[in-house]
Amino acid sequence: MNVWLLLAICIAAEVAATSLLKASEGFSKPLYGVASILLYSGCFWALSFVMTRIPVGVTYAVWSGVGIAAISLIGWLAFKQPLSPLQILFVGLIVVGAIGLKLTTKVH
């Protein structure tokens, strides 16, 4: 499997886990909390493989940067959390940095 695709799957799992953690409302809805823990576990297991092929700093920067952008969008759409234009700009800068790292990194 392409390691960048696996990283994308890790990001999707992490974003889903974070969304479920929010939906668990402080674990007052335990099924959401348990699903979140399972997704985080799978995400970290797969991420450990990604880190054998992509440098750890780049892996973490892309994973967290794209995750920040995705969860910000989900927070705005699903949880009705406001985002100011300046916040959107800064999230966009994070995404630009993640893309730049991906484009300039060679996979082992």
N, C-alpha and C positions, 0 to 999 in steps of 0.2 A: 504494500500500500504506500502511496505517496505520503511522505512525512508531513508535508504542508497540509494535505487533506486531513490527516490524522489530527494535526494541531487544530484545524477548523472544527473537527468533531469535538475535541476537548473544549474548545471555546463555547460551542453550542451547549454542551453538557453543563458547563460551569454557569452559563447564563440561565439555563433552565433551573438549575439547582438554586441559584440566588433568587430567582422569581418565586420558586416554591417555598423558599425560606421566608420570604416576605409574606406570601399567602398563608403560611402556617400561623401567622399572628402570634409570634412568641411561643410557638409550639402548643398553642391552645387548640390547634387542629393538627393532631399528631401525624396523621397520614401524610400530610404535606411535608412535615418535618422529616419523617422517615424517608420519603421519596427524595428529598433534598440531600440527605446524608448519603443515600445510595448513589445518586448522580455525582456528587462530589467525589466519592470513593472511586468510581469508574473513571472520572475525569483525571484524577491524580495518578491512577495506575497507568492510563494511556499516556499521560504527560511525561511520566518517567521514561517511557520508550522514546518519545519525541526528543527528549534532552540528550539521548545518546547520538542523535544525528544532527541536531541544530544546537549551536552554542547556548548555554543556559541563559545568558543575559538577553540574547535575542529572543529565545523561546518565551521567556517571562515577559519581556516588553511587548511582544506581539499578542500573547495570550491576555495579558492584563489590559493593554490598550484597546484591542478590539472588544474585549469583554466590557470595559467601561462604556464604550460607545453603545454597544447593544443594550446593556442594562439601563443606560440613561434613556434610550428610546422606549424601552419597555416600561420603565417607570413613568414616563410621560404619557404613553398611550394607555397602558393597562391600569396603572395605579393613580393616574391623574395628578402626578407630581409635576410642578411647574419647572420649566427650563427657560432661563432668560437668554436673550440673543448672545450675550457675552459668554454664558456657559456653553451654549451651542458652539460658538467659535473655538473655545478652548478644547472641547471634546473633539472637534474637527482637527485641531492641531495634533492631538494624541493619535488620531487615525492616520494622519499624514506621516507621522513618525513611525508608526507600526508598518505602514506600507513601504516606507523608505528602508526600514530594516530588512523587510522581506526581500525587496528587490536587490539589496546589496550583500546578501548573505548566501554563501555557498554551503550546500548540505554535504555532510561527510558520507 
